[in-house]
C-alpha cells in the first residue's frame, strides 16, 4: 500500500521540477527563432498534464473500489486430506472456513455439487453444528470453523443416497463444494480422492439396503 502512495507523490514532485526548470516563461522565448521549441515544450506539457490527470483518476477509482469492498464479506474455504477410519469403511475429510474480513458471516448451507450431472444435495445434517442458530457464524477476521465430513454407508447418509438411487452408475466425478452464506455463494473443487470414497459408500449402502433401491422417479433432488 505504501509504495503506491510513494509512487504518486514522486510523480507529482517530478512534474513540479519539470515545470519549474523547463516550463518557466522567459522573454527570450518570445523570439520567433524559438517558436518550434516553445511548441514542443507546450505539447510535452500537455501530455504530462494529461498523464497526471489520468493517474489521479485511476488512483481515486482504485481507492473508491477498495473503500466499497471494505464492508463486503470474504471467506476462505479449505479441505484437508482424506483419512480412512481404522474401525471400518468410513472416511473423514475436514472442511475449514475462515473469515478474512471484520464482517460478520453466517453460513446457512453446505452442499455437494456434481456439475456433470447438474445435481446438488445439501449435507448440513451430517455436521453437528446447527445452521439455524449461532454455531455457524464467523463474527470477525480470523474466526475459523471446522466441519468434519464423515463419509460412510450409514443411516446419516441415507437421505443423500436415496436421492441418488435412480443413478446406480453415478461416478461422482468433478465433485465441488458449495458454501452458502446470507449474501454469497462460494464454490470450490473437492479432492479427486473423494470420488472413489463417496462412490464406494454409495454402492455399499445400496447392497445393504436393496429394498430402498427401487423406482423413485417422483423423487426430487433437494
N, CA, C and O of each residue as an XYZ file, in Angstrom:
888
protein
N       0.827     -1.199      0.000
C       0.000      0.000      0.000
C       0.866      1.256      0.000
O       0.590      2.198     -0.742
N       1.926      1.276      0.838
C       2.759      2.467      0.976
C       3.448      2.820     -0.333
O       3.544      3.997     -0.683
N       3.925      1.824     -1.057
C       4.690      2.115     -2.284
C       3.810      2.765     -3.339
O       4.312      3.520     -4.173
N       2.511      2.492     -3.323
C       1.613      3.114     -4.296
C       1.473      4.611     -4.019
O       1.514      5.429     -4.938
N       1.311      4.954     -2.754
C       1.236      6.372     -2.404
C       2.563      7.074     -2.686
O       2.583      8.216     -3.146
N       3.692      6.372     -2.402
C       5.009      6.951     -2.652
C       5.213      7.210     -4.147
O       5.818      8.213     -4.528
N       4.710      6.310     -4.988
C       4.846      6.484     -6.436
C       4.076      7.708     -6.915
O       4.565      8.462     -7.756
N       2.881      7.906     -6.384
C       2.074      9.064     -6.781
C       2.740     10.361     -6.348
O       2.792     11.321     -7.117
N       3.252     10.395     -5.110
C       3.922     11.595     -4.600
C       5.180     11.904     -5.408
O       5.457     13.060     -5.727
N       5.940     10.852     -5.734
C       7.156     11.036     -6.531
C       6.826     11.591     -7.908
O       7.543     12.458     -8.409
N       5.755     11.110     -8.529
C       5.345     11.611     -9.831
C       4.986     13.092     -9.756
O       5.320     13.863    -10.656
N       4.315     13.482     -8.696
C       3.952     14.895     -8.524
C       5.195     15.776     -8.382
O       5.262     16.868     -8.947
N       6.183     15.282     -7.614
C       7.420     16.042     -7.427
C       8.162     16.202     -8.752
O       8.646     17.290     -9.064
N       8.253     15.130     -9.529
C       8.931     15.184    -10.832
C       8.238     16.173    -11.760
O       8.897     16.945    -12.456
N       6.928     16.150    -11.769
C       6.175     17.078    -12.606
C       6.434     18.529    -12.201
O       6.575     19.405    -13.055
N       6.494     18.774    -10.886
C       6.751     20.133    -10.406
C       8.139     20.611    -10.837
O       8.300     21.742    -11.294
N       9.143     19.734    -10.688
C      10.505     20.117    -11.060
C      10.614     20.365    -12.561
O      11.292     21.300    -12.985
N       9.953     19.535    -13.369
C       9.983     19.752    -14.811
C       9.344     21.086    -15.182
O       9.845     21.814    -16.038
N       8.233     21.393    -14.525
C       7.578     22.662    -14.801
C       8.395     23.849    -14.340
O       8.415     24.896    -14.988
N       9.076     23.677    -13.204
C       9.852     24.787    -12.630
C      11.078     25.101    -13.480
O      11.366     26.265    -13.757
N      11.807     24.046    -13.900
C      13.069     24.269    -14.614
C      12.898     24.405    -16.133
O      13.677     25.094    -16.792
N      11.880     23.746    -16.674
C      11.754     23.731    -18.127
C      10.578     24.556    -18.646
O      10.585     25.007    -19.791
N       9.585     24.746    -17.811
C       8.400     25.422    -18.293
C       8.298     26.883    -17.887
O       7.333     27.555    -18.250
N       9.278     27.391    -17.140
C       9.220     28.791    -16.721
C       9.310     29.734    -17.926
O      10.126     29.521    -18.822
N       8.477     30.769    -17.946
C       8.445     31.680    -19.096
C       9.569     32.705    -19.002
O       9.769     33.337    -17.964
N      10.286     32.855    -20.086
C      11.312     33.895    -20.187
C      11.049     34.687    -21.468
O      10.581     34.136    -22.464
N      11.363     36.021    -21.429
C      11.078     36.870    -22.593
C      11.871     36.456    -23.827
O      11.457     36.708    -24.958
N      13.017     35.818    -23.594
C      13.835     35.404    -24.737
C      13.122     34.357    -25.590
O      13.406     34.215    -26.779
N      12.179     33.615    -24.961
C      11.448     32.598    -25.711
C      10.463     33.213    -26.701
O       9.964     32.533    -27.597
N      10.183     34.537    -26.525
C       9.225     35.185    -27.427
C       9.793     35.407    -28.820
O       9.042     35.698    -29.751
N      11.099     35.275    -28.979
C      11.738     35.426    -30.292
C      11.199     34.366    -31.252
O      10.985     33.214    -30.874
N      10.984     34.782    -32.501
C      10.433     33.865    -33.484
C      11.312     32.641    -33.714
O      10.821     31.590    -34.125
N      12.595     32.775    -33.454
C      13.506     31.648    -33.675
C      13.270     30.507    -32.720
O      13.726     29.387    -32.951
N      12.566     30.783    -31.656
C      12.310     29.727    -30.659
C      10.890     29.176    -30.757
O      10.456     28.446    -29.866
N      10.164     29.507    -31.814
C       8.762     29.095    -31.916
C       8.601     27.578    -31.906
O       7.675     27.057    -31.285
N       9.502     26.860    -32.596
C       9.389     25.408    -32.645
C       9.667     24.786    -31.281
O       9.010     23.826    -30.879
N      10.660     25.349    -30.569
C      10.986     24.835    -29.236
C       9.835     25.069    -28.278
O       9.477     24.195    -27.488
N       9.253     26.277    -28.358
C       8.114     26.589    -27.494
C       6.953     25.638    -27.780
O       6.302     25.153    -26.855
N       6.695     25.372    -29.067
C       5.610     24.458    -29.434
C       5.863     23.050    -28.905
O       4.946     22.373    -28.440
N       7.144     22.612    -28.986
C       7.488     21.279    -28.489
C       7.223     21.155    -26.999
O       6.607     20.190    -26.548
N       7.703     22.158    -26.220
C       7.531     22.093    -24.775
C       6.068     22.264    -24.368
O       5.636     21.715    -23.355
N       5.319     23.012    -25.146
C       3.882     23.150    -24.875
C       3.173     21.816    -25.074
O       2.312     21.419    -24.288
N       3.572     21.128    -26.171
C       2.985     19.815    -26.423
C       3.358     18.832    -25.321
O       2.517     18.075    -24.835
N       4.646     18.855    -24.929
C       5.104     17.945    -23.878
C       4.384     18.228    -22.569
O       4.000     17.308    -21.847
N       4.205     19.521    -22.269
C       3.490     19.869    -21.043
C       2.057     19.370    -21.064
O       1.535     18.931    -20.039
N       1.417     19.435    -22.230
C       0.047     18.929    -22.350
C      -0.032     17.431    -22.110
O      -0.942     16.938    -21.444
N       0.961     16.703    -22.676
C       0.978     15.254    -22.468
C       1.212     14.907    -21.001
O       0.535     14.036    -20.454
N       2.167     15.582    -20.361
C       2.452     15.320    -18.944
C       1.229     15.620    -18.092
O       0.892     14.868    -17.177
N       0.563     16.741    -18.411
C      -0.635     17.101    -17.656
C      -1.732     16.059    -17.836
O      -2.422     15.705    -16.880
N      -1.890     15.568    -19.068
C      -2.907     14.547    -19.323
C      -2.613     13.248    -18.604
O      -3.511     12.621    -18.041
N      -1.325     12.837    -18.626
C      -0.934     11.602    -17.932
C      -1.170     11.740    -16.434
O      -1.649     10.809    -15.786
N      -0.830     12.911    -15.884
C      -1.026     13.128    -14.453
C      -2.504     13.078    -14.090
O      -2.878     12.519    -13.059
N      -3.343     13.663    -14.940
C      -4.782     13.630    -14.690
C      -5.312     12.206    -14.722
O      -6.119     11.816    -13.878
N      -4.849     11.424    -15.710
C      -5.264     10.034    -15.809
C      -4.824      9.243    -14.584
O      -5.584      8.432    -14.055
N      -3.576      9.486    -14.129
C      -3.073      8.789    -12.941
C      -3.920      9.139    -11.720
O      -4.225      8.269    -10.904
N      -4.298     10.405    -11.593
C      -5.116     10.826    -10.454
C      -6.485     10.148    -10.482
O      -7.001      9.737     -9.443
N      -7.064     10.035    -11.668
C      -8.365      9.373    -11.801
C      -8.260      7.896    -11.430
O      -9.116      7.364    -10.724
N      -7.198      7.235    -11.915
C      -7.011      5.811    -11.618
C      -6.846      5.591    -10.125
O      -7.448      4.679     -9.558
N      -6.024      6.430     -9.477
C      -5.806      6.292     -8.034
C      -7.108      6.504     -7.267
O      -7.416      5.755     -6.340
N      -7.863      7.517     -7.653
C      -9.110      7.796     -6.945
C     -10.113      6.656     -7.130
O     -10.827      6.301     -6.192
N     -10.170      6.078     -8.346
C     -11.084      4.963     -8.585
C     -10.642      3.728     -7.811
O     -11.473      2.997     -7.271
N      -9.329      3.496     -7.757
C      -8.790      2.359     -7.002
C      -9.120      2.482     -5.523
O      -9.513      1.505     -4.885
N      -8.959      3.695     -4.973
C      -9.261      3.907     -3.555
C     -10.763      3.781     -3.299
O     -11.170      3.242     -2.269
N     -11.580      4.267     -4.216
C     -13.029      4.163     -4.049
C     -13.480      2.704     -4.097
O     -14.368      2.295     -3.349
N     -12.853      1.914     -4.996
C     -13.206      0.498     -5.097
C     -12.892     -0.229     -3.803
O     -13.724     -0.979     -3.291
N     -11.687     -0.011     -3.267
C     -11.305     -0.695     -2.034
C     -12.155     -0.235     -0.863
O     -12.448     -1.018      0.041
N     -12.550      1.023     -0.873
C     -13.433      1.503      0.190
C     -14.791      0.815      0.111
O     -15.397      0.504      1.136
N     -15.266      0.580     -1.115
C     -16.565     -0.078     -1.289
C     -16.516     -1.549     -0.903
O     -17.538     -2.129     -0.539
N     -15.307     -2.171     -0.983
C     -15.158     -3.577     -0.646
C     -14.924     -3.816      0.835
O     -14.920     -4.960      1.289
N     -14.732     -2.753      1.585
C     -14.374     -2.899      2.997
C     -15.462     -3.597      3.793
O     -15.161     -4.320      4.742
N     -16.727     -3.393      3.423
C     -17.840     -3.951      4.180
C     -18.450     -5.174      3.512
O     -19.567     -5.567      3.848
N     -17.733     -5.781      2.568
C     -18.233     -6.975      1.876
C     -17.540     -8.212      2.434
O     -16.318     -8.237      2.581
N     -18.318     -9.222      2.739
C     -17.762    -10.428      3.354
C     -16.817    -11.164      2.408
O     -16.953    -11.091      1.187
N     -15.863    -11.870      2.998
C     -14.931    -12.689      2.239
C     -14.440    -13.806      3.133
O     -13.967    -13.559      4.242
N     -14.550    -15.033      2.656
C     -14.108    -16.180      3.433
C     -13.159    -17.042      2.615
O     -13.127    -16.966      1.386
N     -12.395    -17.854      3.314
C     -11.505    -18.826      2.667
C     -11.982    -20.220      3.045
O     -12.227    -20.506      4.217
N     -12.113    -21.088      2.040
C     -12.571    -22.456      2.269
C     -11.438    -23.415      1.932
O     -10.877    -23.357      0.838
N     -11.106    -24.281      2.852
C     -10.036    -25.251      2.641
C     -10.541    -26.656      2.974
O     -11.498    -26.821      3.730
N      -9.892    -27.643      2.409
C     -10.208    -29.041      2.721
C      -8.933    -29.775      3.087
O      -7.867    -29.502      2.536
N      -9.047    -30.700      4.011
C      -7.892    -31.487      4.439
C      -7.786    -32.754      3.598
O      -8.610    -33.006      2.720
N      -6.761    -33.540      3.883
C      -6.658    -34.846      3.254
C      -7.757    -35.767      3.759
O      -8.427    -35.461      4.746
N      -7.941    -36.888      3.086
C      -8.992    -37.837      3.438
C      -8.387    -38.967      4.245
O      -7.497    -39.673      3.770
N      -8.869    -39.139      5.461
C      -8.355    -40.179      6.365
C      -9.342    -41.332      6.459
O     -10.542    -41.131      6.645
N      -8.815    -42.541      6.329
C      -9.651    -43.744      6.459
C      -9.694    -44.184      7.911
O      -8.668    -44.225      8.590
N     -10.876    -44.507      8.374
C     -11.042    -44.954      9.757
C     -10.455    -46.352      9.934
O     -10.647    -47.205      9.068
N      -9.742    -46.608     11.036
C      -9.201    -47.953     11.286
C     -10.267    -48.934     11.760
O      -9.998    -50.128     11.895
N     -11.476    -48.436     12.014
C     -12.526    -49.290     12.580
C     -13.600    -49.677     11.564
O     -14.594    -50.300     11.936
N     -13.424    -49.330     10.320
C     -14.424    -49.685      9.326
C     -14.243    -48.898      8.044
O     -13.298    -48.121      7.906
N     -15.162    -49.106      7.101
C     -15.085    -48.446      5.807
C     -15.737    -47.056      5.873
O     -16.803    -46.830      5.301
N     -15.099    -46.167      6.554
C     -15.559    -44.781      6.589
C     -14.351    -43.867      6.422
O     -13.220    -44.239      6.735
N     -14.613    -42.680      5.927
C     -13.553    -41.730      5.614
C     -13.932    -40.362      6.180
O     -15.109    -40.014      6.267
N     -12.911    -39.598      6.561
C     -13.158    -38.275      7.132
C     -12.343    -37.229      6.383
O     -11.145    -37.398      6.157
N     -13.005    -36.159      6.009
C     -12.355    -35.008      5.383
C     -12.829    -33.756      6.103
O     -14.029    -33.558      6.294
N     -11.893    -32.921      6.499
C     -12.259    -31.707      7.226
C     -12.447    -30.536      6.264
O     -11.618    -30.302      5.384
N     -13.532    -29.816      6.439
C     -13.800    -28.593      5.684
C     -13.611    -27.409      6.621
O     -14.300    -27.296      7.636
N     -12.684    -26.534      6.282
C     -12.396    -25.370      7.123
C     -12.851    -24.085      6.457
O     -12.622    -23.879      5.265
N     -13.494    -23.224      7.227
C     -13.954    -21.928      6.725
C     -13.386    -20.844      7.624
O     -13.588    -20.866      8.838
N     -12.666    -19.882      7.019
C     -12.020    -18.804      7.757
C     -12.543    -17.462      7.269
O     -12.681    -17.235      6.067
N     -12.832    -16.581      8.211
C     -13.283    -15.228      7.876
C     -12.064    -14.358      7.585
O     -11.148    -14.282      8.402
N     -12.049    -13.701      6.423
C     -10.912    -12.882      6.013
C     -11.133    -11.393      6.246
O     -10.240    -10.590      5.975
N     -12.306    -11.011      6.743
C     -12.578     -9.603      6.985
C     -13.326     -9.434      8.303
O     -13.883    -10.386      8.849
N     -13.323     -8.222      8.789
C     -14.058     -7.919     10.020
C     -15.527     -7.670      9.699
O     -16.091     -6.638     10.062
N     -16.125     -8.616      9.024
C     -17.535     -8.562      8.660
C     -18.173     -9.879      9.105
O     -17.642    -10.953      8.823
N     -19.283     -9.800      9.783
C     -19.961    -10.996     10.279
C     -20.454    -11.848      9.126
O     -21.103    -11.349      8.207
N     -20.141    -13.151      9.179
C     -20.543    -14.099      8.134
C     -21.326    -15.236      8.787
O     -20.856    -15.863      9.736
N     -22.501    -15.488      8.275
C     -23.324    -16.602      8.760
C     -23.445    -17.649      7.661
O     -23.983    -17.372      6.589
N     -22.949    -18.842      7.927
C     -23.045    -19.954      6.981
C     -24.443    -20.556      7.103
O     -24.870    -20.927      8.196
N     -25.150    -20.649      5.984
C     -26.525    -21.145      6.002
C     -26.684    -22.527      5.384
O     -27.670    -23.213      5.654
N     -25.734    -22.941      4.564
C     -25.880    -24.243      3.916
C     -24.541    -24.680      3.325
O     -23.762    -23.863      2.835
N     -24.296    -25.991      3.385
C     -23.145    -26.599      2.719
C     -23.677    -27.745      1.866
O     -24.405    -28.611      2.351
N     -23.304    -27.738      0.590
C     -23.835    -28.739     -0.342
C     -22.720    -29.336     -1.182
O     -21.697    -28.700     -1.434
N     -22.941    -30.572     -1.609
C     -22.095    -31.207     -2.616
C     -22.741    -30.968     -3.978
O     -23.964    -30.982     -4.113
N     -21.898    -30.750     -4.978
C     -22.409    -30.400     -6.297
C     -21.680    -31.215     -7.356
O     -20.451    -31.276     -7.380
N     -22.470    -31.845     -8.238
C     -21.930    -32.599     -9.363
C     -22.303    -31.859    -10.644
O     -23.400    -32.056    -11.167
N     -21.411    -31.010    -11.160
C     -21.763    -30.201    -12.341
C     -22.063    -31.026    -13.577
O     -22.902    -30.634    -14.388
N     -21.387    -32.175    -13.741
C     -21.617    -33.007    -14.912
C     -23.024    -33.589    -14.931
O     -23.580    -33.866    -15.993
N     -23.591    -33.770    -13.742
C     -24.931    -34.343    -13.628
C     -25.980    -33.300    -13.258
O     -27.172    -33.602    -13.190
N     -25.524    -32.066    -13.020
C     -26.415    -30.990    -12.573
C     -27.160    -31.392    -11.306
O     -28.353    -31.126    -11.157
N     -26.433    -32.037    -10.395
C     -27.006    -32.489     -9.134
C     -26.400    -31.709     -7.975
O     -25.193    -31.473     -7.932
N     -27.239    -31.321     -7.054
C     -26.782    -30.636     -5.856
C     -27.579    -31.158     -4.675
O     -28.807    -31.231     -4.738
N     -26.888    -31.525     -3.587
C     -27.606    -32.009     -2.412
C     -26.932    -31.492     -1.151
O     -25.709    -31.515     -1.016
N     -27.763    -31.028     -0.242
C     -27.275    -30.452      0.997
C     -26.729    -31.539      1.916
O     -27.228    -32.665      1.930
N     -25.701    -31.190      2.682
C     -25.122    -32.132      3.645
C     -25.094    -31.509      5.038
O     -24.290    -31.904      5.882
N     -25.963    -30.545      5.273
C     -25.998    -29.872      6.576
C     -26.188    -30.851      7.723
O     -25.566    -30.715      8.777
N     -27.057    -31.847      7.511
C     -27.397    -32.771      8.587
C     -26.222    -33.667      8.992
O     -26.284    -34.338     10.022
N     -25.160    -33.682      8.195
C     -24.007    -34.528      8.515
C     -23.065    -33.884      9.525
O     -22.151    -34.533     10.032
N     -23.292    -32.602      9.813
C     -22.440    -31.891     10.759
C     -23.167    -31.717     12.091
O     -24.395    -31.640     12.137
N     -22.412    -31.657     13.142
C     -23.013    -31.495     14.465
C     -23.535    -30.077     14.687
O     -24.446    -29.861     15.487
N     -22.953    -29.115     13.974
C     -23.409    -27.739     14.131
C     -24.801    -27.572     13.544
O     -25.135    -28.177     12.525
N     -25.607    -26.745     14.199
C     -26.935    -26.438     13.697
C     -26.894    -25.079     13.008
O     -26.464    -24.090     13.603
N     -27.336    -25.029     11.767
C     -27.209    -23.825     10.968
C     -28.275    -22.776     11.295
O     -28.182    -21.640     10.829
N     -29.262    -23.133     12.071
C     -30.303    -22.171     12.395
C     -30.040    -21.411     13.691
O     -30.871    -20.615     14.126
N     -28.882    -21.657     14.307
C     -28.514    -20.881     15.487
C     -27.177    -20.193     15.232
O     -26.789    -20.025     14.076
N     -26.475    -19.798     16.264
C     -25.222    -19.063     16.093
C     -23.990    -19.924     15.967
O     -22.876    -19.406     16.032
N     -24.153    -21.246     15.785
C     -22.991    -22.142     15.749
C     -22.144    -21.956     14.497
O     -20.937    -22.194     14.522
N     -22.768    -21.534     13.408
C     -22.041    -21.409     12.137
C     -21.878    -19.946     11.758
O     -22.118    -19.568     10.612
N     -21.470    -19.123     12.719
C     -21.286    -17.689     12.493
C     -19.829    -17.315     12.733
O     -19.254    -17.657     13.766
N     -19.233    -16.607     11.767
C     -17.876    -16.078     11.886
C     -18.010    -14.580     12.138
O     -18.381    -13.830     11.235
N     -17.715    -14.145     13.345
C     -18.033    -12.779     13.750
C     -16.993    -11.754     13.332
O     -17.335    -10.595     13.098
N     -15.727    -12.156     13.232
C     -14.689    -11.178     12.909
C     -13.555    -11.837     12.148
O     -13.520    -13.058     11.990
N     -12.627    -11.011     11.678
C     -11.495    -11.504     10.889
C     -10.682    -12.511     11.699
O     -10.346    -12.269     12.858
N     -10.376    -13.631     11.075
C      -9.589    -14.667     11.731
C     -10.416    -15.772     12.353
O      -9.875    -16.829     12.676
N     -11.723    -15.558     12.532
C     -12.576    -16.619     13.068
C     -12.579    -17.814     12.122
O     -12.567    -17.657     10.901
N     -12.597    -19.007     12.703
C     -12.470    -20.235     11.910
C     -13.424    -21.295     12.438
O     -13.598    -21.439     13.648
N     -14.035    -22.028     11.531
C     -14.910    -23.147     11.891
C     -14.488    -24.370     11.093
O     -14.240    -24.285      9.890
N     -14.410    -25.510     11.775
C     -14.128    -26.783     11.112
C     -15.409    -27.595     10.988
O     -16.187    -27.709     11.935
N     -15.610    -28.152      9.807
C     -16.749    -29.020      9.546
C     -16.208    -30.396      9.166
O     -15.879    -30.615      8.000
N     -16.105    -31.328     10.114
C     -15.619    -32.672      9.774
C     -16.688    -33.469      9.023
O     -17.774    -33.721      9.546
N     -16.365    -33.856      7.802
C     -17.291    -34.610      6.968
C     -16.914    -36.087      7.020
O     -15.849    -36.474      6.538
N     -17.784    -36.914      7.603
C     -17.563    -38.353      7.706
C     -18.370    -39.043      6.615
O     -19.597    -38.944      6.581
N     -17.675    -39.739      5.726
C     -18.317    -40.403      4.590
C     -18.438    -41.887      4.909
O     -17.432    -42.579      5.069
N     -19.676    -42.373      5.002
C     -19.917    -43.765      5.363
C     -21.261    -44.210      4.797
O     -22.053    -43.391      4.330
N     -21.504    -45.493      4.844
C     -22.767    -46.048      4.328
C     -23.745    -46.277      5.469
O     -24.332    -47.352      5.587
N     -23.917    -45.265      6.305
C     -24.778    -45.382      7.473
C     -26.085    -44.641      7.245
O     -26.316    -44.065      6.182
N     -26.938    -44.668      8.272
C     -28.236    -44.012      8.167
C     -28.105    -42.505      7.982
O     -29.002    -41.876      7.420
N     -26.990    -41.909      8.451
C     -26.822    -40.465      8.317
C     -26.712    -40.030      6.859
O     -27.050    -38.897      6.517
N     -26.237    -40.935      6.000
C     -26.115    -40.634      4.571
C     -27.322    -41.113      3.771
O     -27.384    -40.893      2.561
N     -28.277    -41.762      4.425
C     -29.418    -42.329      3.704
C     -30.190    -41.261      2.941
O     -30.616    -41.496      1.810
N     -30.376    -40.074      3.555
C     -31.131    -39.006      2.883
C     -30.463    -38.586      1.584
O     -31.139    -38.229      0.619
N     -29.114    -38.629      1.561
C     -28.379    -38.280      0.340
C     -28.464    -39.409     -0.675
O     -28.764    -39.174     -1.846
N     -28.201    -40.634     -0.232
C     -28.161    -41.755     -1.166
C     -29.534    -42.062     -1.760
O     -29.623    -42.506     -2.904
N     -30.610    -41.830     -0.994
C     -31.950    -42.082     -1.527
C     -32.235    -41.180     -2.722
O     -32.904    -41.589     -3.671
N     -31.719    -39.940     -2.671
C     -31.931    -39.029     -3.801
C     -31.144    -39.454     -5.034
O     -31.421    -38.980     -6.136
N     -30.166    -40.342     -4.863
C     -29.307    -40.757     -5.970
C     -29.571    -42.189     -6.423
O     -28.870    -42.681     -7.307
N     -30.558    -42.874     -5.847
C     -30.722    -44.309     -6.115
C     -31.186    -44.606     -7.533
O     -31.065    -45.743     -7.990
N     -31.712    -43.615     -8.237
C     -32.082    -43.819     -9.645
C     -30.870    -43.764    -10.558
O     -30.990    -43.974    -11.765
N     -29.696    -43.481     -9.987
C     -28.474    -43.343    -10.775
C     -27.406    -44.300    -10.247
O     -26.396    -43.843     -9.710
N     -27.598    -45.605    -10.383
C     -26.628    -46.568     -9.834
C     -25.254    -46.471    -10.480
O     -24.261    -46.894     -9.888
N     -25.185    -45.918    -11.689
C     -23.894    -45.813    -12.380
C     -23.236    -44.444    -12.175
O     -22.268    -44.114    -12.860
N     -23.743    -43.664    -11.257
C     -23.190    -42.341    -10.992
C     -21.723    -42.458    -10.566
O     -21.393    -43.237     -9.672
N     -20.857    -41.687    -11.204
C     -19.419    -41.811    -10.953
C     -18.888    -40.800     -9.937
O     -17.751    -40.925     -9.482
N     -19.688    -39.810     -9.581
C     -19.287    -38.809     -8.599
C     -18.011    -38.071     -9.003
O     -17.201    -37.722     -8.144
N     -17.825    -37.831    -10.302
C     -16.615    -37.158    -10.763
C     -16.785    -35.639    -10.726
O     -17.900    -35.118    -10.763
N     -15.642    -34.941    -10.653
C     -15.610    -33.472    -10.640
C     -16.455    -32.893     -9.505
O     -17.181    -31.916     -9.688
N     -16.346    -33.505     -8.349
C     -17.107    -33.042     -7.190
C     -16.717    -31.626     -6.805
O     -15.544    -31.256     -6.847
N     -17.713    -30.842     -6.431
C     -17.488    -29.490     -5.949
C     -18.226    -29.295     -4.633
O     -19.172    -30.013     -4.310
N     -17.767    -28.314     -3.894
C     -18.408    -27.961     -2.631
C     -18.965    -26.557     -2.747
O     -18.278    -25.641     -3.199
N     -20.210    -26.393     -2.338
C     -20.834    -25.079     -2.305
C     -21.108    -24.684     -0.863
O     -21.685    -25.448     -0.089
N     -20.682    -23.470     -0.518
C     -20.947    -22.925      0.808
C     -21.819    -21.688      0.633
O     -21.443    -20.743     -0.061
N     -22.973    -21.704      1.263
C     -23.922    -20.600      1.161
C     -23.872    -19.766      2.431
O     -23.899    -20.303      3.538
N     -23.798    -18.446      2.264
C     -23.936    -17.530      3.389
C     -25.173    -16.669      3.139
O     -25.890    -16.871      2.158
N     -25.414    -15.722      4.018
C     -26.578    -14.863      3.846
C     -26.500    -14.023      2.576
O     -27.529    -13.630      2.026
N     -25.265    -13.742      2.102
C     -25.112    -12.808      0.989
C     -24.388    -13.377     -0.225
O     -24.442    -12.778     -1.299
N     -23.706    -14.524     -0.084
C     -22.903    -15.031     -1.189
C     -22.987    -16.548     -1.287
O     -23.441    -17.234     -0.372
N     -22.529    -17.045     -2.442
C     -22.363    -18.481     -2.654
C     -20.921    -18.721     -3.085
O     -20.466    -18.148     -4.074
N     -20.209    -19.556     -2.359
C     -18.813    -19.868     -2.657
C     -18.739    -21.299     -3.179
O     -19.451    -22.183     -2.702
N     -17.869    -21.518     -4.164
C     -17.737    -22.838     -4.773
C     -16.267    -23.195     -4.935
O     -15.485    -22.393     -5.446
N     -15.887    -24.394     -4.505
C     -14.506    -24.862     -4.661
C     -14.528    -26.299     -5.171
O     -15.513    -27.019     -5.006
N     -13.425    -26.700     -5.793
C     -13.262    -28.082     -6.228
C     -12.885    -28.950     -5.037
O     -12.160    -28.509     -4.145
N     -13.372    -30.173     -5.026
C     -13.026    -31.122     -3.964
C     -11.946    -32.083     -4.464
O     -11.830    -32.307     -5.669
N     -11.152    -32.653     -3.549
C     -10.069    -33.565     -3.965
C     -10.600    -34.740     -4.784
O     -11.680    -35.264     -4.510
N      -9.831    -35.144     -5.791
C     -10.240    -36.277     -6.621
C     -10.336    -37.563     -5.808
O     -11.093    -38.470     -6.154
N      -9.559    -37.636     -4.716
C      -9.580    -38.842     -3.886
C     -10.926    -39.048     -3.210
O     -11.229    -40.146     -2.744
N     -11.734    -37.994     -3.155
C     -13.050    -38.126     -2.531
C     -14.013    -38.921     -3.411
O     -14.952    -39.529     -2.899
N     -13.792    -38.925     -4.724
C     -14.703    -39.591     -5.656
C     -14.848    -41.085     -5.375
O     -15.976    -41.547     -5.199
N     -13.753    -41.875     -5.324
C     -13.927    -43.308     -5.058
C     -14.487    -43.584     -3.665
O     -15.179    -44.582     -3.462
N     -14.194    -42.707     -2.705
C     -14.728    -42.900     -1.349
C     -16.241    -42.773     -1.344
O     -16.945    -43.614     -0.785
N     -16.731    -41.721     -1.966
C     -18.172    -41.489     -1.988
C     -18.898    -42.528     -2.844
O     -19.972    -43.005     -2.477
N     -18.298    -42.875     -3.994
C     -18.916    -43.885     -4.853
C     -18.963    -45.246     -4.141
O     -19.963    -45.959     -4.220
N     -17.878    -45.595     -3.452
C     -17.831    -46.874     -2.740
C     -18.861    -46.954     -1.633
O     -19.485    -47.998     -1.441
N     -19.050    -45.852     -0.894
C     -20.036    -45.857      0.192
C     -21.458    -45.897     -0.354
O     -22.346    -46.485      0.263
N     -21.678    -45.269     -1.519
C     -22.996    -45.309     -2.155
C     -23.334    -46.731     -2.593
O     -24.450    -47.203     -2.377
N     -22.373    -47.408     -3.205
C     -22.597    -48.781     -3.653
C     -22.793    -49.714     -2.464
O     -23.631    -50.614     -2.513
N     -22.022    -49.503     -1.390
C     -22.167    -50.340     -0.194
C     -23.539    -50.132      0.445
O     -24.164    -51.085      0.912
N     -23.999    -48.893      0.463
C     -25.329    -48.612      1.018
C     -26.406    -49.299      0.189
O     -27.375    -49.813      0.748
N     -26.256    -49.320     -1.133
C     -27.228    -49.996     -2.000
C     -27.279    -51.487     -1.730
O     -28.356    -52.083     -1.750
N     -26.112    -52.107     -1.474
C     -26.094    -53.541     -1.173
C     -26.722    -53.826      0.182
O     -27.361    -54.861      0.372
N     -26.539    -52.905      1.125
C     -27.091    -53.085      2.466
C     -28.601    -52.821      2.520
O     -29.300    -53.326      3.398
N     -29.085    -52.027      1.572
C     -30.495    -51.635      1.578
C     -31.125    -51.865      0.204
O     -31.571    -50.909     -0.430
N     -31.170    -53.102     -0.263
C     -31.720    -53.361     -1.611
C     -33.192    -52.981     -1.718
O     -33.672    -52.660     -2.805
N     -33.913    -53.016     -0.594
C     -35.335    -52.676     -0.614
C     -35.569    -51.186     -0.851
O     -36.685    -50.770     -1.161
N     -34.504    -50.378     -0.701
C     -34.626    -48.938     -0.926
C     -34.119    -48.514     -2.301
O     -34.089    -47.326     -2.621
N     -33.723    -49.492     -3.107
C     -33.156    -49.166     -4.416
C     -34.165    -49.344     -5.536
O     -33.783    -49.623     -6.672
N     -35.443    -49.188     -5.236
C     -36.488    -49.352     -6.249
C     -36.641    -48.113     -7.084
O     -35.776    -47.238     -7.083
N     -37.754    -48.037     -7.804
C     -38.053    -46.902     -8.695
C     -38.430    -45.692     -7.869
O     -39.306    -45.765     -7.008
N     -37.771    -44.585     -8.129
C     -38.055    -43.346     -7.396
C     -38.184    -42.212     -8.372
O     -37.639    -41.131     -8.145
N     -38.885    -42.433     -9.442
C     -38.971    -41.421    -10.496
C     -39.613    -40.139    -10.026
O     -39.431    -39.093    -10.648
N     -40.378    -40.200     -8.915
C     -41.040    -39.000     -8.431
C     -40.221    -38.228     -7.414
O     -40.610    -37.142     -6.985
N     -39.069    -38.802     -7.025
C     -38.245    -38.126     -6.033
C     -37.574    -36.913     -6.644
O     -37.333    -36.881     -7.851
N     -37.273    -35.926     -5.841
C     -36.592    -34.720     -6.290
C     -35.297    -34.537     -5.526
O     -35.184    -34.896     -4.354
N     -34.339    -33.979     -6.209
C     -33.083    -33.625     -5.547
C     -33.335    -32.414     -4.665
O     -33.987    -31.458     -5.085
N     -32.824    -32.454     -3.457
C     -33.031    -31.314     -2.559
C     -31.755    -30.563     -2.372
O     -31.725    -29.567     -1.648
